[in-house]
Amino acid sequence: MVRPGKNLGKAFALAKARYAESGIDVEAAISILETVSISIQCWQGDDVRGFENTGASLGGGLAVLGSYPGRARTPEELRRDVEKVLSLVPGVHRFALHAAYGEFGGRFVDRDAVSTEHFENWVSWARGLGIGLDFNPTFFAHRLSESGFTLTHPDRAVRGFWIEHGRRCREIGAFFGRGLGTACVTNVWIPDGWKDTPVDRRGPRERLVDSLDAVFKRRFSESVHWDSVEPKLFGLGSESYVAGSHDFYLGYAAKRRKMLCLDTGHYHPTESLADKLSAVMPWLPGVLLHVSRGIRWDSDHVVTLQDGLVDIAHELVRHDYLGRVRLGLDYFDASINRIAAWVIGVRAVLKAILAALLEPTPELRRLEGEGDLTGRLALLEEIKHLPWGIVWEQYCERHEVPSDLAWLQEVRRYEKDVLSGRA
């Protein structure tokens, strides 16, 4: 049961009046926020183990640290955990699956044989909740990825195996879109690269172009499916060379009209991902934004309300990109309660977007256009203390979810009643 703070109604009325003085329509901002959906990542719930039961190690430059009790061990447990998360965040959101999270009935199904039948329960579940699904091929934790190469592998047979996996995953993504009435984004990330300096940088990238073209050969309606490609700066085991770098995938996405995935952890810590949005948007149909928090490069910490996230939100709002960007979380932290990790991340992204929607952007544009840089800086500083937190509390109340740490009490109760019973 949500227990809104005393006098929230009065506080919200005062906040609306204060924003109105600056020419900001609070209700209009809330209406836009209602359209924002966050794609919640499956891999936070079970530490990227999936349900294949192949015994393969995680690999692919990925590592999950921590052993907090209560990880999901079955699809049913994972779905139950996500339902708890959705009950604690305002709005209507999505869920992102990896191919390794299919339901295989205890049988071994290799990656090149995964199909829609293995995800029928996921679609039924999502339909019952009224949410959409997104998808990811799983190009890691497999005997044919142990070399560090998949779609760029020099062996044609190995490449063919992974090409077929990619094709099937796109079919599953389109199956999601048709079944749920909302377009699925299927995002391709591969771990391919060299630990030490290579002699042949060209060969793997040329093979990657051919492999991607083969994966993407079949066309799907944009009403049910979108393709995305995800670059990376470097990874564990690919410190010197990554075939699917930012430059490679930006060119490929622009040429082939695919979405480009920008992951906030995949760039140098001093780079501004917010600045990249307006640089790539003129050339692309859209962007998939994976929101993470890299303390030391791609360390994938739980997203919190930090300056980098706020900067991204302002870019999305100021340039009217919300309709062309799909937002998703991308981190895995096994050192804390996994339900809380999800809730904190979703709420942080929504708070950042709300704060951006409550900015007096027309006035700031006017000052900048007139060359009044002093006025622009002064206004940017003064609006930081405006009462957007009260608007957030009102938004939560309208969605009947906790507006403060009451959500943490619910998580702790769930941990006691449900998670603590998992071995």
C-alpha positions as CSV (number, residue, x, y, z in Angstrom):
1,M,0.0,0.0,0.0
2,V,1.4,3.4,-1.0
3,R,1.4,6.0,1.8
4,P,2.0,9.4,0.2
5,G,3.6,12.0,2.4
6,K,1.4,14.3,4.3
7,N,0.5,17.5,2.4
8,L,1.8,16.1,-0.9
9,G,-1.2,17.6,-2.7
10,K,-0.4,21.1,-1.3
11,A,3.3,20.7,-2.1
12,F,2.6,19.6,-5.6
13,A,0.3,22.6,-6.2
14,L,3.0,24.9,-5.0
15,A,5.6,23.2,-7.2
16,K,3.4,23.5,-10.2
17,A,2.9,27.2,-9.5
18,R,6.7,27.7,-9.1
19,Y,7.4,26.0,-12.4
20,A,4.6,28.0,-14.1
21,E,6.5,31.2,-13.1
22,S,9.3,29.9,-15.3
23,G,7.0,29.0,-18.1
24,I,7.1,25.3,-17.5
25,D,3.9,23.2,-17.8
26,V,4.3,20.4,-15.2
27,E,1.4,18.4,-16.4
28,A,2.7,18.4,-20.0
29,A,6.1,17.1,-18.6
30,I,4.4,14.3,-16.8
31,S,2.4,13.4,-19.9
32,I,5.7,13.0,-21.9
33,L,7.2,10.9,-19.1
34,E,4.2,8.6,-19.3
35,T,5.5,7.6,-22.8
36,V,9.0,6.6,-21.6
37,S,9.6,2.9,-21.2
38,I,12.8,1.4,-19.8
39,S,13.9,-2.0,-21.1
40,I,14.9,-4.0,-17.9
41,Q,17.7,-6.4,-18.5
42,C,17.2,-10.1,-17.6
43,W,20.9,-10.6,-16.8
44,Q,20.7,-8.6,-13.5
45,G,18.4,-11.2,-12.0
46,D,20.5,-14.4,-12.4
47,D,24.1,-13.1,-12.9
48,V,24.1,-13.8,-16.7
49,R,23.7,-17.6,-16.3
50,G,20.7,-18.2,-18.4
51,F,18.8,-21.5,-18.6
52,E,20.6,-23.6,-21.1
53,N,22.4,-25.7,-18.5
54,T,25.4,-26.2,-20.8
55,G,28.0,-25.8,-18.0
56,A,29.9,-23.3,-20.1
57,S,31.7,-20.5,-18.2
58,L,30.5,-16.9,-18.8
59,G,33.6,-15.7,-20.7
60,G,33.4,-13.2,-23.6
61,G,35.1,-10.5,-21.4
62,L,32.1,-10.6,-19.0
63,A,32.4,-11.1,-15.2
64,V,29.9,-10.9,-12.4
65,L,31.1,-10.2,-8.9
66,G,29.4,-10.9,-5.7
67,S,27.3,-13.8,-4.3
68,Y,24.3,-12.0,-2.8
69,P,21.7,-14.7,-2.0
70,G,18.5,-15.2,-3.9
71,R,19.4,-15.1,-7.6
72,A,16.8,-16.5,-9.9
73,R,17.4,-20.1,-10.9
74,T,14.4,-20.7,-13.2
75,P,12.4,-18.7,-15.7
76,E,9.5,-18.7,-13.3
77,E,11.6,-17.2,-10.5
78,L,13.0,-14.6,-12.8
79,R,9.5,-13.6,-14.0
80,R,8.3,-13.4,-10.4
81,D,11.3,-11.1,-9.5
82,V,10.6,-8.8,-12.5
83,E,6.9,-8.5,-11.5
84,K,8.1,-7.3,-8.1
85,V,10.3,-4.7,-9.8
86,L,7.5,-3.5,-12.0
87,S,5.3,-3.0,-8.9
88,L,7.8,-0.6,-7.5
89,V,8.5,1.7,-10.5
90,P,6.0,4.1,-12.1
91,G,5.1,3.7,-15.8
92,V,4.9,0.9,-18.3
93,H,8.2,-0.7,-19.2
94,R,9.8,-3.6,-21.1
95,F,12.0,-6.6,-20.5
96,A,15.1,-7.5,-22.4
97,L,16.0,-11.2,-22.9
98,H,19.1,-13.0,-24.1
99,A,18.9,-16.1,-26.2
100,A,20.3,-18.2,-23.4
101,Y,17.1,-17.5,-21.4
102,G,14.8,-19.7,-23.4
103,E,12.9,-22.5,-21.9
104,F,14.4,-25.7,-23.3
105,G,12.5,-28.4,-21.3
106,G,15.7,-29.8,-19.9
107,R,17.0,-30.7,-23.4
108,F,20.2,-29.4,-24.9
109,V,19.4,-27.0,-27.7
110,D,22.4,-25.5,-29.4
111,R,22.5,-21.8,-30.3
112,D,21.9,-22.4,-34.0
113,A,18.7,-24.3,-33.2
114,V,17.1,-21.8,-30.8
115,S,13.6,-20.9,-32.0
116,T,10.3,-19.1,-31.1
117,E,8.9,-22.2,-29.4
118,H,11.5,-21.7,-26.6
119,F,10.1,-18.2,-25.8
120,E,6.3,-18.8,-26.0
121,N,5.9,-18.6,-22.2
122,W,7.8,-15.3,-22.2
123,V,5.4,-13.8,-24.7
124,S,2.4,-15.0,-22.8
125,W,3.8,-13.6,-19.6
126,A,4.6,-10.2,-21.2
127,R,1.2,-10.0,-22.8
128,G,-0.5,-10.6,-19.4
129,L,1.5,-7.7,-17.9
130,G,1.0,-5.5,-20.9
131,I,4.7,-4.9,-21.5
132,G,7.0,-5.3,-24.5
133,L,10.0,-7.6,-25.0
134,D,13.5,-6.9,-26.5
135,F,16.1,-9.5,-27.4
136,N,19.8,-10.2,-27.6
137,P,21.7,-13.0,-29.4
138,T,24.1,-14.7,-27.0
139,F,27.5,-14.8,-28.6
140,F,29.4,-15.8,-25.5
141,A,29.6,-18.6,-22.9
142,H,29.8,-21.3,-25.6
143,R,32.4,-23.8,-26.9
144,L,32.5,-22.0,-30.3
145,S,33.2,-18.6,-28.7
146,E,36.1,-19.7,-26.5
147,S,38.7,-18.5,-29.1
148,G,37.3,-15.0,-28.6
149,F,35.9,-14.9,-32.2
150,T,32.3,-15.6,-33.5
151,L,31.1,-13.6,-36.5
152,T,34.7,-12.7,-37.4
153,H,36.1,-16.2,-37.0
154,P,38.5,-17.3,-39.8
155,D,36.8,-20.7,-40.0
156,R,33.8,-20.4,-42.3
157,A,31.9,-23.2,-40.5
158,V,32.2,-21.4,-37.1
159,R,31.0,-18.2,-38.7
160,G,28.1,-20.0,-40.2
161,F,27.1,-21.4,-36.9
162,W,27.0,-17.9,-35.4
163,I,25.3,-16.4,-38.4
164,E,22.5,-18.9,-38.1
165,H,22.2,-18.0,-34.4
166,G,21.9,-14.4,-35.3
167,R,19.2,-15.1,-37.9
168,R,17.2,-17.2,-35.5
169,C,17.4,-14.5,-32.8
170,R,16.0,-11.9,-35.2
171,E,13.1,-14.2,-36.0
172,I,12.4,-14.6,-32.3
173,G,12.5,-10.8,-31.9
174,A,10.0,-10.4,-34.7
175,F,7.9,-13.0,-33.0
176,F,7.9,-10.9,-29.9
177,G,6.9,-7.8,-31.9
178,R,4.0,-9.5,-33.6
179,G,2.8,-11.2,-30.5
180,L,2.9,-8.1,-28.3
181,G,2.0,-5.3,-30.7
182,T,5.2,-3.3,-29.9
183,A,8.4,-3.5,-32.0
184,C,11.2,-5.5,-30.5
185,V,14.8,-4.3,-30.7
186,T,17.2,-7.2,-31.3
187,N,20.7,-6.0,-30.3
188,V,23.8,-7.7,-31.7
189,W,27.0,-7.6,-29.5
190,I,29.9,-9.9,-30.1
191,P,33.1,-10.3,-28.0
192,D,35.4,-10.6,-31.0
193,G,38.9,-9.1,-30.5
194,W,42.6,-9.6,-29.7
195,K,44.3,-9.4,-26.3
196,D,47.5,-8.2,-27.9
197,T,48.3,-6.1,-30.9
198,P,47.1,-7.8,-34.2
199,V,48.8,-7.7,-37.5
200,D,45.6,-8.1,-39.5
201,R,43.0,-5.6,-38.4
202,R,41.3,-5.6,-41.8
203,G,40.4,-9.3,-42.1
204,P,38.1,-9.7,-39.1
205,R,36.2,-6.5,-39.9
206,E,35.6,-7.5,-43.5
207,R,34.4,-10.9,-42.4
208,L,32.2,-9.1,-39.8
209,V,30.5,-7.0,-42.6
210,D,29.8,-10.2,-44.6
211,S,28.5,-12.0,-41.5
212,L,26.2,-9.1,-40.4
213,D,24.8,-8.8,-43.9
214,A,24.0,-12.5,-43.8
215,V,22.4,-12.2,-40.4
216,F,20.3,-9.2,-41.5
217,K,19.4,-10.6,-44.9
218,R,15.7,-11.2,-44.1
219,R,13.7,-8.0,-43.7
220,F,11.0,-7.4,-41.1
221,S,8.5,-4.7,-40.8
222,E,9.6,-1.8,-38.6
223,S,6.2,-2.2,-36.8
224,V,7.4,-5.4,-35.3
225,H,11.2,-5.4,-35.3
226,W,14.3,-3.2,-35.2
227,D,18.0,-4.3,-35.5
228,S,20.7,-2.7,-33.4
229,V,24.5,-3.2,-33.4
230,E,26.6,-2.5,-30.3
231,P,30.2,-1.3,-30.3
232,K,32.8,-1.5,-27.5
233,L,36.1,0.2,-26.8
234,F,37.8,-2.9,-25.4
235,G,37.1,-5.9,-23.2
236,L,38.8,-8.5,-21.0
237,G,40.7,-10.5,-23.6
238,S,40.3,-7.8,-26.3
239,E,42.3,-5.0,-24.8
240,S,44.2,-4.2,-28.0
241,Y,41.7,-4.7,-30.7
242,V,37.9,-5.0,-31.0
243,A,36.5,-5.8,-34.4
244,G,33.1,-4.2,-33.6
245,S,34.5,-0.8,-32.6
246,H,32.5,2.4,-32.4
247,D,33.8,3.6,-35.8
248,F,33.0,0.3,-37.4
249,Y,29.5,0.0,-36.2
250,L,28.7,3.7,-36.7
251,G,29.6,3.3,-40.4
252,Y,27.7,0.0,-40.7
253,A,24.6,1.3,-39.0
254,A,24.5,4.4,-41.1
255,K,25.1,2.5,-44.3
256,R,22.7,-0.3,-43.6
257,R,20.1,1.8,-41.7
258,K,20.3,0.0,-38.4
259,M,20.0,1.4,-34.9
260,L,23.3,2.0,-33.1
261,C,23.6,0.9,-29.5
262,L,25.4,3.4,-27.3
263,D,26.4,1.9,-24.0
264,T,27.5,4.4,-21.3
265,G,30.2,2.0,-20.1
266,H,31.8,1.3,-23.5
267,Y,33.7,4.6,-23.9
268,H,36.6,6.3,-22.2
269,P,35.5,7.7,-18.8
270,T,36.3,11.2,-20.0
271,E,34.1,10.9,-23.1
272,S,30.6,12.4,-23.0
273,L,28.0,10.0,-24.3
274,A,25.5,12.9,-24.2
275,D,27.6,14.7,-26.8
276,K,27.6,11.7,-29.1
277,L,23.8,11.7,-29.5
278,S,23.5,14.8,-31.7
279,A,26.6,13.7,-33.6
280,V,25.2,10.3,-34.7
281,M,21.4,11.1,-34.9
282,P,21.6,12.8,-38.3
283,W,22.9,9.6,-39.9
284,L,20.8,6.9,-38.1
285,P,17.1,5.8,-37.9
286,G,17.5,5.6,-34.1
287,V,19.7,4.8,-31.1
288,L,19.5,2.0,-28.5
289,L,20.8,3.5,-25.3
290,H,22.2,1.1,-22.8
291,V,22.5,2.9,-19.5
292,S,25.1,1.7,-17.1
293,R,27.6,3.2,-14.7
294,G,31.2,2.6,-15.2
295,I,33.4,3.5,-12.2
296,R,36.5,2.1,-13.9
297,W,35.5,2.0,-17.5
298,D,33.0,-0.8,-18.3
299,S,32.5,-2.0,-14.7
300,D,28.7,-2.1,-15.0
301,H,27.6,-0.7,-11.7
302,V,23.9,0.0,-10.8
303,V,22.7,3.2,-12.5
304,T,22.3,6.2,-10.1
305,L,21.3,9.8,-10.6
306,Q,24.7,11.2,-11.5
307,D,25.7,14.1,-13.8
308,G,26.4,11.9,-16.8
309,L,22.9,10.4,-16.7
310,V,21.4,13.8,-16.2
311,D,23.4,15.2,-19.2
312,I,22.1,12.4,-21.4
313,A,18.5,13.0,-20.3
314,H,18.8,16.7,-21.1
315,E,20.1,15.9,-24.6
316,L,17.2,13.5,-25.2
317,V,14.6,16.1,-24.2
318,R,16.2,19.3,-25.6
319,H,16.5,17.8,-29.1
320,D,13.3,15.8,-29.1
321,Y,15.1,12.5,-29.3
322,L,12.8,10.5,-26.9
323,G,10.8,9.2,-29.8
324,R,13.9,7.9,-31.7
325,V,15.8,6.4,-28.7
326,R,15.1,3.1,-27.0
327,L,16.3,3.1,-23.4
328,G,17.5,0.0,-21.6
329,L,19.5,-0.9,-18.5
330,D,22.8,-2.8,-18.8
331,Y,24.6,-3.8,-15.6
332,F,24.9,-6.9,-13.4
333,D,25.7,-6.5,-9.7
334,A,25.7,-9.6,-7.5
335,S,27.0,-7.8,-4.5
336,I,23.6,-6.3,-3.5
337,N,19.9,-7.4,-3.6
338,R,19.2,-7.8,-7.3
339,I,15.6,-6.6,-7.1
340,A,16.8,-3.3,-5.5
341,A,19.5,-3.0,-8.2
342,W,16.8,-3.0,-10.9
343,V,14.5,-0.7,-9.0
344,I,17.2,1.9,-8.3
345,G,18.3,1.9,-11.9
346,V,14.8,2.3,-13.5
347,R,13.9,5.0,-11.0
348,A,17.2,6.9,-11.6
349,V,16.6,7.0,-15.4
350,L,13.0,8.2,-15.0
351,K,14.1,10.9,-12.5
352,A,16.7,12.2,-14.8
353,I,14.3,12.4,-17.7
354,L,11.7,14.1,-15.5
355,A,14.2,16.7,-14.4
356,A,15.1,17.4,-18.0
357,L,11.4,17.7,-19.0
358,L,11.1,20.4,-16.2
359,E,13.8,22.6,-17.7
360,P,12.9,26.0,-19.2
361,T,14.5,25.0,-22.5
362,P,12.9,27.8,-24.7
363,E,14.3,30.5,-22.4
364,L,17.7,28.9,-22.3
365,R,17.7,28.7,-26.2
366,R,16.7,32.4,-26.3
367,L,19.6,33.4,-24.1
368,E,22.0,31.3,-26.0
369,G,20.8,32.6,-29.4
370,E,21.2,36.1,-28.2
371,G,24.7,35.5,-27.1
372,D,23.8,36.0,-23.4
373,L,26.1,33.2,-22.1
374,T,26.1,34.8,-18.7
375,G,22.4,34.6,-18.5
376,R,22.4,31.0,-19.8
377,L,24.9,29.8,-17.2
378,A,23.1,31.7,-14.4
379,L,19.7,30.2,-15.3
380,L,21.2,26.7,-15.6
381,E,22.5,27.0,-12.1
382,E,19.3,28.5,-10.6
383,I,16.9,25.8,-11.9
384,K,18.9,23.1,-10.2
385,H,17.0,23.7,-6.9
386,L,13.5,23.8,-8.4
387,P,11.2,21.3,-6.7
388,W,11.3,18.5,-9.3
389,G,11.4,16.0,-6.4
390,I,7.8,16.9,-5.4
391,V,6.7,16.3,-9.0
392,W,8.4,12.9,-8.9
393,E,6.5,12.0,-5.7
394,Q,3.3,13.0,-7.3
395,Y,4.1,10.9,-10.4
396,C,4.7,7.9,-8.2
397,E,1.5,8.4,-6.3
398,R,-0.5,8.5,-9.5
399,H,1.0,5.2,-10.5
400,E,0.4,3.8,-7.0
401,V,4.0,3.0,-6.3
402,P,6.2,4.1,-3.4
403,S,7.6,7.6,-3.8
404,D,10.4,7.2,-1.2
405,L,12.2,4.5,0.6
406,A,9.0,2.6,1.2
407,W,10.0,0.6,-1.9
408,L,13.0,-0.7,0.0
409,Q,10.8,-2.0,2.7
410,E,8.9,-4.0,0.1
411,V,12.1,-5.4,-1.3
412,R,13.3,-6.5,2.1
413,R,10.0,-8.1,2.8
414,Y,10.3,-9.9,-0.6
415,E,13.8,-11.0,0.3
416,K,12.6,-12.5,3.6
417,D,9.6,-14.2,2.1
418,V,10.9,-15.3,-1.3
419,L,14.6,-14.8,-2.0
420,S,15.9,-16.2,1.2
421,G,14.4,-19.6,0.4
422,R,16.5,-20.0,-2.8
423,A,19.7,-22.1,-2.4
